[in-house]
Each structure stands twice: as C-alpha cells, then as structure tokens.
Amino acid sequence: MREIVDIRTVDAAIRIGGGVWFGLCLLIGLLAMALRRSGAGPLVRGTFLAVIGPVVIGLWLLWSWMTRYDPQTGYYGLDKVWVLAVNAAIFVAVGALYGYLAARLWARTASPPQEALPPDSAK
C-alpha cells in the first residue's frame, strides 16, 4: 500500500518552501526600502527574515539525519530518547537565539517614534 505523504514529498516541499521564503523576504525588503526611502532598515530586516528559510532547511536535514533508519546497522533514531532530547535542545536554542537577535535588530532598525504634535492653540 502506498503512503499518502512520503518523506521525499515532505523533503521537497520544505526545500522549495525555504527557497521561496528566502527570495520572497528579500524581495519584500528591497521593495520596502525603495518605497519608503528610509535607508537600509527594511532590507536588513527582510534579509534577517529571509534567513529563516535556509535555517529551516538545515534543521530539517539535521532532524532527518538524526531520526533516519539504517537497515545495515539497525539504527533507528525515532526510538531513542537522546535523539529527541538533542533535537529539542537544538531547536529551542536556535529559536531563542533567533528571537534574541530579532529583538536586537528591530530595536536598532526601527524608525524613531514621531513626536506628538503640539495641541492646536488657535481657538
């Protein structure tokens, strides 16, 4: 019986999705920079978001390798607790680092707040 979704389909979807995400974020960053004429901030943020695509592909490849089944050696990663723990630690660390870096980047490249307009004194 054939599986509805096999690993090759998921692998291709993640690789294609990561590549499309990368290109789309760079394009949006370039367009935002051109339309706003506000310096390189939108491009830097777009590039930062674009890197998510390759990072997801890399994490997918790592997870696939760690949870693989090797019939020659009998290795099967999905039934090992240490594989789950290492994967969880890596994914949490990458997510936390990316969140920290995003917060720092947005704080640096955000437009300064517009000052409040003075109250209308003409009555």
Secondary structure, DSSP 8 states (H G I E B T S, - for coil): ---SS-HHHHHHHHHHHHHHHHHHHHHHHHHHHHHH--TTHHHHHHHHHHTHHHHHHHHHHHHHHHT-EETTTTEEGGG-HHHHHHHHHHHHHHHHHHHHHHHHHHHHHS-------------
